């Protein structure tokens, strides 16, 4: 799972724990929020990898993910094309004959 603009990561953790995610790529431009998330992450069995970066810039995750979320972040950006490209480039394909669906 990757969360674009994860903030403090509270909602990210809730979703990950509910659906059984084992690894989260938490991406945010705010260092303080990522530091908070790192401090909380050690209490969980979920592997949390924080990335300090603007999600309008190219994101190359070390692996494809099956879920990408972004809550309360997209309305603060004007780089829609870059965000959609990041989603397409880092989202695992659903399989032969299936299409990945972007839902807003």
Biopython code that builds the backbone (N, CA, C, O; Angstrom):
import numpy as np
from Bio.PDB.StructureBuilder import StructureBuilder

atoms = [
    (1, "UNK", "N", (0.845, -1.180, 0.000)),
    (1, "UNK", "CA", (0.000, 0.000, 0.000)),
    (1, "UNK", "C", (0.889, 1.241, 0.000)),
    (1, "UNK", "O", (1.938, 1.271, 0.644)),
    (2, "UNK", "N", (0.459, 2.246, -0.722)),
    (2, "UNK", "CA", (1.119, 3.547, -0.674)),
    (2, "UNK", "C", (0.061, 4.598, -0.369)),
    (2, "UNK", "O", (-1.067, 4.520, -0.856)),
    (3, "UNK", "N", (0.438, 5.575, 0.438)),
    (3, "UNK", "CA", (-0.476, 6.668, 0.755)),
    (3, "UNK", "C", (0.203, 7.972, 0.369)),
    (3, "UNK", "O", (1.225, 8.347, 0.943)),
    (4, "UNK", "N", (-0.373, 8.656, -0.606)),
    (4, "UNK", "CA", (0.155, 9.936, -1.081)),
    (4, "UNK", "C", (-0.385, 11.047, -0.204)),
    (4, "UNK", "O", (-1.594, 11.275, -0.158)),
    (5, "UNK", "N", (0.505, 11.740, 0.494)),
    (5, "UNK", "CA", (0.080, 12.786, 1.417)),
    (5, "UNK", "C", (-0.473, 12.172, 2.687)),
    (5, "UNK", "O", (-1.572, 12.512, 3.124)),
    (6, "UNK", "N", (0.286, 11.274, 3.274)),
    (6, "UNK", "CA", (-0.191, 10.476, 4.419)),
    (6, "UNK", "C", (-0.400, 11.277, 5.689)),
    (6, "UNK", "O", (-1.136, 10.842, 6.575)),
    (7, "UNK", "N", (0.235, 12.444, 5.798)),
    (7, "UNK", "CA", (0.100, 13.223, 7.028)),
    (7, "UNK", "C", (0.670, 12.458, 8.209)),
    (7, "UNK", "O", (1.786, 11.944, 8.139)),
    (8, "UNK", "N", (-0.086, 12.381, 9.288)),
    (8, "UNK", "CA", (0.352, 11.661, 10.481)),
    (8, "UNK", "C", (0.167, 10.151, 10.350)),
    (8, "UNK", "O", (0.665, 9.392, 11.182)),
    (9, "UNK", "N", (-0.538, 9.713, 9.320)),
    (9, "UNK", "CA", (-0.672, 8.290, 9.037)),
    (9, "UNK", "C", (-1.739, 7.548, 9.809)),
    (9, "UNK", "O", (-1.804, 6.321, 9.732)),
    (10, "UNK", "N", (-2.572, 8.245, 10.546)),
    (10, "UNK", "CA", (-3.587, 7.585, 11.363)),
    (10, "UNK", "C", (-4.582, 6.817, 10.484)),
    (10, "UNK", "O", (-4.824, 5.631, 10.710)),
    (11, "UNK", "N", (-5.148, 7.484, 9.499)),
    (11, "UNK", "CA", (-6.097, 6.822, 8.595)),
    (11, "UNK", "C", (-5.400, 5.714, 7.803)),
    (11, "UNK", "O", (-5.996, 4.672, 7.530)),
    (12, "UNK", "N", (-4.162, 5.938, 7.442)),
    (12, "UNK", "CA", (-3.386, 4.934, 6.713)),
    (12, "UNK", "C", (-3.287, 3.645, 7.526)),
    (12, "UNK", "O", (-3.509, 2.556, 6.998)),
    (13, "UNK", "N", (-2.956, 3.769, 8.808)),
    (13, "UNK", "CA", (-2.852, 2.604, 9.687)),
    (13, "UNK", "C", (-4.191, 1.900, 9.862)),
    (13, "UNK", "O", (-4.257, 0.671, 9.849)),
    (14, "UNK", "N", (-5.249, 2.669, 10.024)),
    (14, "UNK", "CA", (-6.576, 2.076, 10.209)),
    (14, "UNK", "C", (-6.934, 1.209, 9.003)),
    (14, "UNK", "O", (-7.381, 0.073, 9.163)),
    (15, "UNK", "N", (-6.738, 1.739, 7.810)),
    (15, "UNK", "CA", (-7.053, 0.988, 6.594)),
    (15, "UNK", "C", (-6.153, -0.231, 6.471)),
    (15, "UNK", "O", (-6.634, -1.330, 6.196)),
    (16, "UNK", "N", (-4.861, -0.051, 6.670)),
    (16, "UNK", "CA", (-3.906, -1.155, 6.528)),
    (16, "UNK", "C", (-4.213, -2.287, 7.502)),
    (16, "UNK", "O", (-4.193, -3.456, 7.118)),
    (17, "UNK", "N", (-4.491, -1.955, 8.732)),
    (17, "UNK", "CA", (-4.806, -2.996, 9.718)),
    (17, "UNK", "C", (-6.127, -3.681, 9.399)),
    (17, "UNK", "O", (-6.251, -4.892, 9.581)),
    (18, "UNK", "N", (-7.107, -2.931, 8.929)),
    (18, "UNK", "CA", (-8.419, -3.497, 8.630)),
    (18, "UNK", "C", (-8.359, -4.508, 7.494)),
    (18, "UNK", "O", (-9.010, -5.551, 7.556)),
    (19, "UNK", "N", (-7.575, -4.206, 6.449)),
    (19, "UNK", "CA", (-7.538, -5.125, 5.306)),
    (19, "UNK", "C", (-6.305, -6.021, 5.288)),
    (19, "UNK", "O", (-6.114, -6.782, 4.340)),
    (20, "UNK", "N", (-5.472, -5.945, 6.309)),
    (20, "UNK", "CA", (-4.351, -6.874, 6.434)),
    (20, "UNK", "C", (-3.120, -6.533, 5.615)),
    (20, "UNK", "O", (-2.411, -7.430, 5.157)),
    (21, "UNK", "N", (-2.858, -5.253, 5.426)),
    (21, "UNK", "CA", (-1.674, -4.814, 4.680)),
    (21, "UNK", "C", (-0.438, -5.049, 5.544)),
    (21, "UNK", "O", (-0.460, -4.796, 6.748)),
    (22, "UNK", "N", (0.636, -5.534, 4.929)),
    (22, "UNK", "CA", (1.877, -5.818, 5.663)),
    (22, "UNK", "C", (2.925, -4.719, 5.514)),
    (22, "UNK", "O", (3.802, -4.590, 6.368)),
    (23, "UNK", "N", (2.849, -3.920, 4.439)),
    (23, "UNK", "CA", (3.835, -2.862, 4.202)),
    (23, "UNK", "C", (3.136, -1.616, 3.669)),
    (23, "UNK", "O", (2.286, -1.684, 2.781)),
    (24, "UNK", "N", (3.524, -0.469, 4.243)),
    (24, "UNK", "CA", (2.994, 0.827, 3.827)),
    (24, "UNK", "C", (4.151, 1.705, 3.358)),
    (24, "UNK", "O", (5.179, 1.801, 4.027)),
    (25, "UNK", "N", (3.973, 2.342, 2.205)),
    (25, "UNK", "CA", (4.867, 3.413, 1.767)),
    (25, "UNK", "C", (4.130, 4.712, 2.069)),
    (25, "UNK", "O", (3.161, 5.062, 1.395)),
    (26, "UNK", "N", (4.594, 5.410, 3.077)),
    (26, "UNK", "CA", (3.968, 6.649, 3.530)),
    (26, "UNK", "C", (4.721, 7.822, 2.911)),
    (26, "UNK", "O", (5.890, 8.049, 3.222)),
    (27, "UNK", "N", (4.052, 8.560, 2.042)),
    (27, "UNK", "CA", (4.689, 9.636, 1.274)),
    (27, "UNK", "C", (4.065, 10.967, 1.684)),
    (27, "UNK", "O", (2.850, 11.151, 1.611)),
    (28, "UNK", "N", (4.924, 11.889, 2.116)),
    (28, "UNK", "CA", (4.430, 13.204, 2.520)),
    (28, "UNK", "C", (5.552, 14.224, 2.383)),
    (28, "UNK", "O", (6.731, 13.873, 2.415)),
    (29, "UNK", "N", (5.178, 15.476, 2.233)),
    (29, "UNK", "CA", (6.148, 16.562, 2.091)),
    (29, "UNK", "C", (6.535, 17.152, 3.449)),
    (29, "UNK", "O", (7.498, 17.913, 3.547)),
    (30, "UNK", "N", (5.781, 16.797, 4.499)),
    (30, "UNK", "CA", (6.013, 17.365, 5.825)),
    (30, "UNK", "C", (6.881, 16.427, 6.671)),
    (30, "UNK", "O", (6.443, 15.336, 7.036)),
    (31, "UNK", "N", (8.100, 16.850, 6.978)),
    (31, "UNK", "CA", (9.044, 16.019, 7.744)),
    (31, "UNK", "C", (8.555, 15.729, 9.156)),
    (31, "UNK", "O", (8.755, 14.625, 9.662)),
    (32, "UNK", "N", (7.922, 16.698, 9.797)),
    (32, "UNK", "CA", (7.452, 16.502, 11.167)),
    (32, "UNK", "C", (6.389, 15.411, 11.241)),
    (32, "UNK", "O", (6.399, 14.594, 12.162)),
    (33, "UNK", "N", (5.479, 15.394, 10.283)),
    (33, "UNK", "CA", (4.439, 14.367, 10.269)),
    (33, "UNK", "C", (5.032, 12.990, 10.003)),
    (33, "UNK", "O", (4.604, 12.005, 10.604)),
    (34, "UNK", "N", (6.008, 12.915, 9.112)),
    (34, "UNK", "CA", (6.667, 11.634, 8.851)),
    (34, "UNK", "C", (7.440, 11.143, 10.072)),
    (34, "UNK", "O", (7.477, 9.944, 10.346)),
    (35, "UNK", "N", (8.051, 12.060, 10.795)),
    (35, "UNK", "CA", (8.776, 11.682, 12.016)),
    (35, "UNK", "C", (7.804, 11.136, 13.062)),
    (35, "UNK", "O", (8.105, 10.147, 13.730)),
    (36, "UNK", "N", (6.655, 11.767, 13.205)),
    (36, "UNK", "CA", (5.622, 11.255, 14.108)),
    (36, "UNK", "C", (5.221, 9.842, 13.697)),
    (36, "UNK", "O", (5.104, 8.947, 14.535)),
    (37, "UNK", "N", (5.012, 9.656, 12.404)),
    (37, "UNK", "CA", (4.609, 8.350, 11.888)),
    (37, "UNK", "C", (5.676, 7.291, 12.169)),
    (37, "UNK", "O", (5.342, 6.163, 12.533)),
    (38, "UNK", "N", (6.946, 7.638, 12.007)),
    (38, "UNK", "CA", (8.031, 6.702, 12.311)),
    (38, "UNK", "C", (8.003, 6.298, 13.779)),
    (38, "UNK", "O", (8.208, 5.129, 14.105)),
    (39, "UNK", "N", (7.752, 7.253, 14.664)),
    (39, "UNK", "CA", (7.715, 6.968, 16.095)),
    (39, "UNK", "C", (6.546, 6.074, 16.480)),
    (39, "UNK", "O", (6.657, 5.280, 17.415)),
    (40, "UNK", "N", (5.437, 6.189, 15.780)),
    (40, "UNK", "CA", (4.264, 5.360, 16.051)),
    (40, "UNK", "C", (4.401, 3.987, 15.394)),
    (40, "UNK", "O", (3.895, 2.994, 15.917)),
    (41, "UNK", "N", (5.073, 3.933, 14.265)),
    (41, "UNK", "CA", (5.145, 2.707, 13.464)),
    (41, "UNK", "C", (5.803, 1.551, 14.196)),
    (41, "UNK", "O", (5.446, 0.398, 13.955)),
    (42, "UNK", "N", (6.741, 1.819, 15.070)),
    (42, "UNK", "CA", (7.434, 0.723, 15.746)),
    (42, "UNK", "C", (6.514, -0.060, 16.684)),
    (42, "UNK", "O", (6.869, -1.155, 17.121)),
    (43, "UNK", "N", (5.355, 0.481, 16.991)),
    (43, "UNK", "CA", (4.377, -0.208, 17.842)),
    (43, "UNK", "C", (3.500, -1.176, 17.058)),
    (43, "UNK", "O", (2.700, -1.907, 17.642)),
    (44, "UNK", "N", (3.648, -1.181, 15.752)),
    (44, "UNK", "CA", (2.792, -1.984, 14.888)),
    (44, "UNK", "C", (3.595, -3.093, 14.217)),
    (44, "UNK", "O", (4.818, -3.008, 14.102)),
    (45, "UNK", "N", (2.902, -4.116, 13.785)),
    (45, "UNK", "CA", (3.558, -5.190, 13.032)),
    (45, "UNK", "C", (3.662, -4.846, 11.543)),
    (45, "UNK", "O", (4.246, -5.602, 10.766)),
    (46, "UNK", "N", (3.100, -3.716, 11.155)),
    (46, "UNK", "CA", (3.150, -3.279, 9.761)),
    (46, "UNK", "C", (4.495, -2.611, 9.485)),
    (46, "UNK", "O", (4.956, -1.774, 10.262)),
    (47, "UNK", "N", (5.112, -2.988, 8.380)),
    (47, "UNK", "CA", (6.369, -2.388, 7.942)),
    (47, "UNK", "C", (6.057, -1.041, 7.299)),
    (47, "UNK", "O", (5.374, -0.987, 6.276)),
    (48, "UNK", "N", (6.548, 0.039, 7.885)),
    (48, "UNK", "CA", (6.272, 1.393, 7.371)),
    (48, "UNK", "C", (7.549, 2.000, 6.826)),
    (48, "UNK", "O", (8.547, 2.136, 7.534)),
    (49, "UNK", "N", (7.499, 2.363, 5.554)),
    (49, "UNK", "CA", (8.620, 3.026, 4.899)),
    (49, "UNK", "C", (8.168, 4.441, 4.575)),
    (49, "UNK", "O", (7.251, 4.636, 3.777)),
    (50, "UNK", "N", (8.807, 5.427, 5.190)),
    (50, "UNK", "CA", (8.423, 6.817, 4.956)),
    (50, "UNK", "C", (9.288, 7.413, 3.855)),
    (50, "UNK", "O", (10.493, 7.170, 3.786)),
    (51, "UNK", "N", (8.654, 8.190, 3.008)),
    (51, "UNK", "CA", (9.335, 8.878, 1.913)),
    (51, "UNK", "C", (9.006, 10.360, 1.994)),
    (51, "UNK", "O", (7.855, 10.762, 1.826)),
    (52, "UNK", "N", (10.028, 11.168, 2.254)),
    (52, "UNK", "CA", (9.837, 12.611, 2.315)),
    (52, "UNK", "C", (9.934, 13.151, 0.899)),
    (52, "UNK", "O", (11.027, 13.341, 0.364)),
    (53, "UNK", "N", (8.786, 13.394, 0.306)),
    (53, "UNK", "CA", (8.792, 13.912, -1.058)),
    (53, "UNK", "C", (7.424, 14.437, -1.440)),
    (53, "UNK", "O", (6.398, 14.034, -0.893)),
    (54, "UNK", "N", (7.446, 15.330, -2.377)),
    (54, "UNK", "CA", (6.233, 15.889, -2.962)),
    (54, "UNK", "C", (5.707, 14.855, -3.948)),
    (54, "UNK", "O", (6.446, 14.421, -4.832)),
    (55, "UNK", "N", (4.453, 14.452, -3.819)),
    (55, "UNK", "CA", (3.952, 13.431, -4.735)),
    (55, "UNK", "C", (3.650, 13.973, -6.123)),
    (55, "UNK", "O", (3.164, 13.239, -6.984)),
    (56, "UNK", "N", (3.935, 15.255, -6.349)),
    (56, "UNK", "CA", (3.892, 15.804, -7.700)),
    (56, "UNK", "C", (5.188, 15.499, -8.461)),
    (56, "UNK", "O", (5.249, 15.647, -9.681)),
    (57, "UNK", "N", (6.207, 15.079, -7.735)),
    (57, "UNK", "CA", (7.474, 14.669, -8.347)),
    (57, "UNK", "C", (7.414, 13.170, -8.623)),
    (57, "UNK", "O", (6.582, 12.458, -8.061)),
    (58, "UNK", "N", (8.302, 12.701, -9.494)),
    (58, "UNK", "CA", (8.353, 11.285, -9.849)),
    (58, "UNK", "C", (8.609, 10.427, -8.616)),
    (58, "UNK", "O", (9.549, 10.680, -7.863)),
    (59, "UNK", "N", (7.781, 9.426, -8.412)),
    (59, "UNK", "CA", (7.930, 8.482, -7.306)),
    (59, "UNK", "C", (8.255, 7.122, -7.894)),
    (59, "UNK", "O", (7.520, 6.616, -8.741)),
    (60, "UNK", "N", (9.349, 6.532, -7.450)),
    (60, "UNK", "CA", (9.730, 5.184, -7.870)),
    (60, "UNK", "C", (9.816, 4.302, -6.637)),
    (60, "UNK", "O", (10.849, 4.250, -5.970)),
    (61, "UNK", "N", (8.737, 3.618, -6.341)),
    (61, "UNK", "CA", (8.747, 2.695, -5.214)),
    (61, "UNK", "C", (9.571, 1.464, -5.587)),
    (61, "UNK", "O", (9.656, 1.118, -6.765)),
    (62, "UNK", "N", (10.175, 0.804, -4.611)),
    (62, "UNK", "CA", (10.985, -0.376, -4.918)),
    (62, "UNK", "C", (10.153, -1.579, -5.369)),
    (62, "UNK", "O", (10.705, -2.570, -5.848)),
    (63, "UNK", "N", (8.847, -1.496, -5.218)),
    (63, "UNK", "CA", (7.959, -2.571, -5.660)),
    (63, "UNK", "C", (6.619, -1.958, -6.044)),
    (63, "UNK", "O", (6.282, -0.857, -5.611)),
    (64, "UNK", "N", (5.862, -2.682, -6.860)),
    (64, "UNK", "CA", (4.506, -2.247, -7.206)),
    (64, "UNK", "C", (3.592, -2.546, -6.024)),
    (64, "UNK", "O", (3.788, -3.532, -5.314)),
    (65, "UNK", "N", (2.603, -1.701, -5.820)),
    (65, "UNK", "CA", (1.659, -1.895, -4.725)),
    (65, "UNK", "C", (0.270, -2.165, -5.293)),
    (65, "UNK", "O", (-0.015, -1.842, -6.446)),
    (66, "UNK", "N", (-0.588, -2.759, -4.472)),
    (66, "UNK", "CA", (-1.933, -3.107, -4.913)),
    (66, "UNK", "C", (-2.974, -2.077, -4.522)),
    (66, "UNK", "O", (-4.116, -2.135, -4.978)),
    (67, "UNK", "N", (-2.579, -1.125, -3.670)),
    (67, "UNK", "CA", (-3.512, -0.096, -3.224)),
    (67, "UNK", "C", (-2.753, 1.208, -3.033)),
    (67, "UNK", "O", (-1.718, 1.251, -2.368)),
    (68, "UNK", "N", (-3.285, 2.272, -3.631)),
    (68, "UNK", "CA", (-2.734, 3.614, -3.425)),
    (68, "UNK", "C", (-3.879, 4.502, -2.960)),
    (68, "UNK", "O", (-4.930, 4.575, -3.596)),
    (69, "UNK", "N", (-3.651, 5.175, -1.837)),
    (69, "UNK", "CA", (-4.671, 6.058, -1.283)),
    (69, "UNK", "C", (-4.129, 7.483, -1.188)),
    (69, "UNK", "O", (-2.921, 7.716, -1.192)),
    (70, "UNK", "N", (-5.053, 8.408, -1.104)),
    (70, "UNK", "CA", (-4.707, 9.809, -0.884)),
    (70, "UNK", "C", (-5.956, 10.499, -0.348)),
    (70, "UNK", "O", (-6.916, 10.732, -1.083)),
    (71, "UNK", "N", (-5.928, 10.819, 0.931)),
    (71, "UNK", "CA", (-7.094, 11.419, 1.572)),
    (71, "UNK", "C", (-6.772, 12.859, 1.978)),
    (71, "UNK", "O", (-5.858, 13.105, 2.765)),
    (72, "UNK", "N", (-7.530, 13.790, 1.434)),
    (72, "UNK", "CA", (-7.375, 15.183, 1.823)),
    (72, "UNK", "C", (-6.109, 15.838, 1.326)),
    (72, "UNK", "O", (-5.646, 16.813, 1.917)),
    (73, "UNK", "N", (-5.536, 15.320, 0.242)),
    (73, "UNK", "CA", (-4.293, 15.885, -0.284)),
    (73, "UNK", "C", (-4.423, 16.426, -1.697)),
    (73, "UNK", "O", (-3.828, 17.450, -2.031)),
    (74, "UNK", "N", (-5.186, 15.753, -2.511)),
    (74, "UNK", "CA", (-5.246, 16.129, -3.923)),
    (74, "UNK", "C", (-5.793, 17.528, -4.165)),
    (74, "UNK", "O", (-5.416, 18.191, -5.131)),
    (75, "UNK", "N", (-6.679, 17.973, -3.288)),
    (75, "UNK", "CA", (-7.240, 19.314, -3.489)),
    (75, "UNK", "C", (-6.235, 20.424, -3.206)),
    (75, "UNK", "O", (-6.498, 21.594, -3.483)),
    (76, "UNK", "N", (-5.079, 20.049, -2.651)),
    (76, "UNK", "CA", (-4.040, 21.035, -2.355)),
    (76, "UNK", "C", (-2.968, 21.100, -3.435)),
    (76, "UNK", "O", (-1.935, 21.742, -3.246)),
    (77, "UNK", "N", (-3.204, 20.447, -4.553)),
    (77, "UNK", "CA", (-2.208, 20.409, -5.611)),
    (77, "UNK", "C", (-2.813, 20.807, -6.950)),
    (77, "UNK", "O", (-4.028, 20.743, -7.143)),
    (78, "UNK", "N", (-1.960, 21.212, -7.857)),
    (78, "UNK", "CA", (-2.399, 21.515, -9.217)),
    (78, "UNK", "C", (-1.713, 20.583, -10.218)),
    (78, "UNK", "O", (-1.821, 20.784, -11.428)),
    (79, "UNK", "N", (-1.018, 19.579, -9.724)),
    (79, "UNK", "CA", (-0.232, 18.699, -10.596)),
    (79, "UNK", "C", (-0.958, 17.371, -10.833)),
    (79, "UNK", "O", (-0.398, 16.304, -10.581)),
    (80, "UNK", "N", (-2.171, 17.436, -11.304)),
    (80, "UNK", "CA", (-2.991, 16.239, -11.481)),
    (80, "UNK", "C", (-2.346, 15.204, -12.401)),
    (80, "UNK", "O", (-2.384, 14.009, -12.108)),
    (81, "UNK", "N", (-1.762, 15.642, -13.494)),
    (81, "UNK", "CA", (-1.144, 14.698, -14.434)),
    (81, "UNK", "C", (-0.026, 13.910, -13.766)),
    (81, "UNK", "O", (0.074, 12.699, -13.959)),
    (82, "UNK", "N", (0.812, 14.576, -12.988)),
    (82, "UNK", "CA", (1.914, 13.910, -12.313)),
    (82, "UNK", "C", (1.410, 12.918, -11.263)),
    (82, "UNK", "O", (1.967, 11.830, -11.113)),
    (83, "UNK", "N", (0.374, 13.291, -10.553)),
    (83, "UNK", "CA", (-0.202, 12.399, -9.540)),
    (83, "UNK", "C", (-0.754, 11.145, -10.204)),
    (83, "UNK", "O", (-0.504, 10.036, -9.732)),
    (84, "UNK", "N", (-1.496, 11.306, -11.284)),
    (84, "UNK", "CA", (-2.052, 10.149, -12.000)),
    (84, "UNK", "C", (-0.931, 9.285, -12.563)),
    (84, "UNK", "O", (-1.019, 8.058, -12.518)),
    (85, "UNK", "N", (0.118, 9.902, -13.091)),
    (85, "UNK", "CA", (1.269, 9.125, -13.582)),
    (85, "UNK", "C", (1.924, 8.332, -12.450)),
    (85, "UNK", "O", (2.284, 7.170, -12.637)),
    (86, "UNK", "N", (2.079, 8.948, -11.284)),
    (86, "UNK", "CA", (2.657, 8.235, -10.143)),
    (86, "UNK", "C", (1.793, 7.043, -9.746)),
    (86, "UNK", "O", (2.316, 5.979, -9.415)),
    (87, "UNK", "N", (0.497, 7.212, -9.777)),
    (87, "UNK", "CA", (-0.405, 6.106, -9.449)),
    (87, "UNK", "C", (-0.252, 4.999, -10.488)),
    (87, "UNK", "O", (-0.082, 3.833, -10.132)),
    (88, "UNK", "N", (-0.312, 5.355, -11.766)),
    (88, "UNK", "CA", (-0.199, 4.342, -12.819)),
    (88, "UNK", "C", (1.146, 3.621, -12.779)),
    (88, "UNK", "O", (1.196, 2.412, -13.004)),
    (89, "UNK", "N", (2.223, 4.328, -12.500)),
    (89, "UNK", "CA", (3.557, 3.731, -12.527)),
    (89, "UNK", "C", (3.867, 2.862, -11.313)),
    (89, "UNK", "O", (4.763, 2.021, -11.379)),
    (90, "UNK", "N", (3.158, 3.043, -10.220)),
    (90, "UNK", "CA", (3.462, 2.303, -8.992)),
    (90, "UNK", "C", (2.382, 1.305, -8.592)),
    (90, "UNK", "O", (2.539, 0.585, -7.607)),
    (91, "UNK", "N", (1.300, 1.258, -9.341)),
    (91, "UNK", "CA", (0.202, 0.353, -9.027)),
    (91, "UNK", "C", (0.385, -0.954, -9.782)),
    (91, "UNK", "O", (0.618, -0.954, -10.991)),
    (92, "UNK", "N", (0.280, -2.066, -9.067)),
    (92, "UNK", "CA", (0.410, -3.384, -9.693)),
    (92, "UNK", "C", (-0.757, -3.603, -10.650)),
    (92, "UNK", "O", (-1.875, -3.149, -10.408)),
    (93, "UNK", "N", (-0.482, -4.282, -11.699)),
    (93, "UNK", "CA", (-1.541, -4.607, -12.650)),
    (93, "UNK", "C", (-2.465, -5.643, -12.031)),
    (93, "UNK", "O", (-2.032, -6.497, -11.258)),
    (94, "UNK", "N", (-3.744, -5.557, -12.380)),
    (94, "UNK", "CA", (-4.736, -6.469, -11.811)),
    (94, "UNK", "C", (-4.613, -7.877, -12.386)),
    (94, "UNK", "O", (-5.153, -8.820, -11.808)),
    (95, "UNK", "N", (-3.934, -8.037, -13.482)),
    (95, "UNK", "CA", (-3.791, -9.350, -14.095)),
    (95, "UNK", "C", (-4.209, -9.319, -15.548)),
    (95, "UNK", "O", (-4.742, -8.320, -16.032)),
    (96, "UNK", "N", (-3.969, -10.405, -16.234)),
    (96, "UNK", "CA", (-4.285, -10.484, -17.665)),
    (96, "UNK", "C", (-5.776, -10.267, -17.885)),
    (96, "UNK", "O", (-6.614, -10.903, -17.245)),
    (97, "UNK", "N", (-6.084, -9.369, -18.791)),
    (97, "UNK", "CA", (-7.470, -9.107, -19.134)),
    (97, "UNK", "C", (-8.201, -8.174, -18.178)),
    (97, "UNK", "O", (-9.380, -7.881, -18.381)),
    (98, "UNK", "N", (-7.521, -7.707, -17.144)),
    (98, "UNK", "CA", (-8.138, -6.801, -16.173)),
    (98, "UNK", "C", (-7.509, -5.416, -16.294)),
    (98, "UNK", "O", (-6.346, -5.269, -16.671)),
    (99, "UNK", "N", (-8.281, -4.443, -15.976)),
    (99, "UNK", "CA", (-7.780, -3.075, -15.974)),
    (99, "UNK", "C", (-7.747, -2.545, -14.560)),
    (99, "UNK", "O", (-8.604, -2.870, -13.738)),
    (100, "UNK", "N", (-6.747, -1.722, -14.286)),
    (100, "UNK", "CA", (-6.715, -1.022, -13.002)),
    (100, "UNK", "C", (-7.685, 0.149, -13.094)),
    (100, "UNK", "O", (-7.731, 0.841, -14.111)),
    (101, "UNK", "N", (-8.439, 0.369, -12.064)),
    (101, "UNK", "CA", (-9.429, 1.430, -12.063)),
    (101, "UNK", "C", (-9.019, 2.508, -11.064)),
    (101, "UNK", "O", (-8.739, 2.215, -9.902)),
    (102, "UNK", "N", (-8.988, 3.738, -11.519)),
    (102, "UNK", "CA", (-8.715, 4.865, -10.648)),
    (102, "UNK", "C", (-10.058, 5.432, -10.209)),
    (102, "UNK", "O", (-10.896, 5.762, -11.047)),
    (103, "UNK", "N", (-10.267, 5.546, -8.906)),
    (103, "UNK", "CA", (-11.522, 6.064, -8.387)),
    (103, "UNK", "C", (-11.260, 7.302, -7.570)),
    (103, "UNK", "O", (-10.365, 7.328, -6.725)),
    (104, "UNK", "N", (-12.049, 8.330, -7.827)),
    (104, "UNK", "CA", (-11.894, 9.587, -7.090)),
    (104, "UNK", "C", (-13.181, 9.887, -6.365)),
    (104, "UNK", "O", (-13.280, 10.902, -5.676)),
]
sb = StructureBuilder()
sb.init_structure("model")
sb.init_model(0)
sb.init_chain("A")
sb.init_seg("    ")
for serial, (resi, resn, name, xyz) in enumerate(atoms, 1):
    if name == "N":
        sb.init_residue(resn, " ", resi, " ")
    sb.init_atom(name, np.array(xyz, "f"), 0.0, 1.0, " ", f" {name:<3s}", serial, name[0])
structure = sb.get_structure()
